[in-house]
Amino acid sequence: QVQLVESGGGLVQPGGSLRLSCAASGTIFSIKTMGWYRQAPGKQRELVAIIYSGGSTNYADSVKGRFTISRDNAKNTVYLQMNSLKSEDTAAYYCNMYSTRTLRDYWGQGTQVTVSS
């Protein structure tokens, strides 16, 4: 069974940067979207950024201008470059891939990002 494996989370000071990566352990065919979501304690999971197969992107207003999503289709990998991090960015970050072949959402296990001085 294909799994998504995330890496790159950790503790960073306000204003710092982190780069998250998410790779599929096997081949997922016909990936339409790759995205990053986050969930802070006591809050609902929210979309952070999404990138479509054609390369277009959408971002949550709260991260526009600070975060950049990118993908490597050949490697079934998605990245999230996070700059100018704020304490309110603290959350568990989850990657997601949606396949139009299997009509399934695939989720990673989550990686913790903590922004604190």
PyMOL commands that set and color helices and strands:
alter all, ss='L'
color gray80, all
select helices_A, chain A and resi 61-63+73-75+87-89
alter helices_A, ss='H'
color red, helices_A
select strands_A, chain A and resi 4-7+10-12+18-24+31-39+46-52+57-59+67-72+77-82+91-99+104-107+111-115
alter strands_A, ss='S'
color yellow, strands_A
deselect
rebuild
show_as cartoon
